[in-house]
């Protein structure tokens, strides 16, 4: 069955621009022109990736992203005309896996969709549970529990956590984490790792001002605490 992509934009011309190309690349494409319609279509079609416009009348793309993240680990790519770095970070903070800045090429869109899809579909060759402090991480099931309660992570957050937790105490640079957890996506910037780490900490740390699991090594990157 062809993977389903949900395209969300209030402009029909933009939707058609993306739709015909992605269909030619073998994807099943579903479209929505409002935030409310997007949430309905996402529930009905179970897409692998949602390409979501930031600026829409009524419910914005950020609001849709927040709602999707409450119940789903679907890959989310935010599309925005905002080029400022802080705007991009905001999108990542609310749950997006990646972002595209308008104008963009169809080939770049395809590359980002494939990158996010790899993060979701990539399956390990063996089953193993990592136990780190109060965290239990399932490689094969892509699930994380803290004190027995499941924590909902995006595919990118899971890859970052697994990369760090696999080798406690080892310091990873942002570039190393970008390559390991973001599938060596050359379109991403190293600083986007910080936004994903920030969001991940909010989900797994007891005290984000004094993190025990994901520790910052100033001037270099991050490491997983030996005894969180």
N, C-alpha and C positions, 0 to 999 in steps of 0.2 A: 504494500500500500504506500502511495506517495505521501511524504511528510506534509503536514498542513502548516501553512504560514498565514497568520492573521495580520492584515495590513489595516492600520487605523489612521485616517486622515479626513479632514472635513472637505478637502478639495478632490473632486472626482478625477480631474486631470492628473493629479499626483498619484492617485490610486492606480489609474490605468497605466501610467508610466512604469510603475513597479510591477503590477500584476502580469502584464503580458510577457515581460522578461522572465519573471520567476516561473511562470507556467512553462516557458520554453526550456527552462533548466530542470524540469521534472518535479516541481512542487505543486501541490494542490493549494490554491490561494483562495482565502475568504477575506472579504473586506467589510469595514464598518466606517461610518462617517461621524459617529458621535461616541462619547465615552460610554454612555448607557448601552448603546448597541454593541460596543466592543466587549463589554462584560458578558452580555448575553451570548454573543457569538463564541467567546472563549469557552464558556461553559458548555455550549452545544457541540463544538467541533474539536475541542482538546488539541489546540495547535502546539507544535514543538517550539515555535518562536513567534512572538508578537512584535511587529515593527510599529512603533507607537509615536505619533506626532505629539510634541509637547504642547503646542499652542492650538487649542480647539475651543470653540465657544461652549459655554455650559461647563461640563465636567472636563477638566484639563487632562492632558496626558499624565501628569504627575499624580493626579487623583486616581486615574485608572490604574497606574502602576501600583500605587499603595493598596488598592482593593484586590488586585490580582495576587499580590504578595501575601495577603492574609490567608489564601487558600491554595496557592499553586507555586510550583517551582519552575514554571514555564520560563523559557528564555525570553528576555525583554530587551529590545534595542530601542532606545529613545532617539527620535529624530527631532532636531531643533535648529532654529536659525540663530540661536544664541551661541556665540563663539567664546564667550568668557569662560575661563577655567572654573570659576566658582559655580557657574550655572551647570556645567558638566558634572561637577562633584555632587551638586544637589540631586541630579538625576540618579547618580550611582547610589547616593545615600538612601533614597526611598525604595531601592530595590532593583534598578535596572542593571543588566549585565554589561551593556555596552551603549555607545551613543554614536550617532552620525550627525554631522553638521551640514546643513544645507548651504550651497548646492553640493550634491554628491553624485558619483558615477554609479551606474548599475553594477559594475564589476566590484566596486567597493562594498556596495550593499550585499552582494552575493558572498563576498569573502567574509564579511562580518556574520552573516547568517550561518555560514558553514562553521565558522569558529565557535559560535555559541552552541550550535548543534553538537559539535564534537565534545564540548564540555558536558553536555547533558547525556549523550549516548555512549560516550567512552566507557567501556566496562572493563574492570580489572580481570586478569587471567586467573586469579585465585581469590578465595574468600578468607577474610581475616578481620577480626575485631581488634581495634586498638583501644586500650584502656589507658587514659591519661588523667590522673586525678579523678574528678567526678564525671569526666567525659568518657563516653563509649562511642567509637567511630567505626561504622561498618563500611569497609571498602566496597564490597559487592552491592550492597543495598543503597549506597549513597545516603545513609541516614546517620544522625548524631543524636545521642541522648545525654542529658545532664541529670544526674541523680535519678535516672529512670524515666525522665520526662523528655519526649522527643522535641528537638529544636528544629524549626523549619529554616533551612539554609537555601540560598540560591546555588545553582551549579558552580558559579565562580567562587562563592564563599566556601563551598565544600572543598573544592580543589585547593584553595589556599590553606584551609585548616589541615587537610590531609597532608599536604606537602610539608608544612611546618611540624605537625605532630608526629610524622613518620620518623623524624630525626631530632628529638629534643636536644636543645643546647646548641645546635648548629645554626650559625648566623647566615641568613639569606639576604642578598641585596634585593632591591626592588626589581632590578632587571632579571635576576634569577627567578624571582617569584612570578614575574610577568611571563617568562618563558615556560615555567613549570605549570602554572595554574591557569594561564590565559592562552594556552596552546600556541605560544610564540606568535601572537597576533601583532604584526608589525604596525598596525594602525593604532594600537593603544599606546598611551604614554606611561612612563614609569610611575608618575605621581597618581595615576588612577588606582594603583595598588593601595595607596594610603586610604582612599575613600572606601574601598572594599574591606580593608582591615578595620577601619573605624566602625563600620556597620557590623562586622563579625564580632568585634569585641562587645558591642552592646547586647549581643545575643548570648554570648557564652561566659562573659566575665561577671563575677560578683561585684567587683568595684572597678569600673572602667578608668578611674583616676589612678589606680594602682593595679594594673593588669598582672595576673599571675600566669595566664596561659600564653598569650601573645605579647612578648616584650619587645620594646623598641631598643635597638642598638644605635644610638645617635651617631649620625654621620655615615651610617652604612645601610641598615635595614631592620630586619626582624628575626626573632628566634622564638621557639617554643620553650617555655620554662621547664626546667628539669623536674621541679617539684612544685607544681602549681597549687 
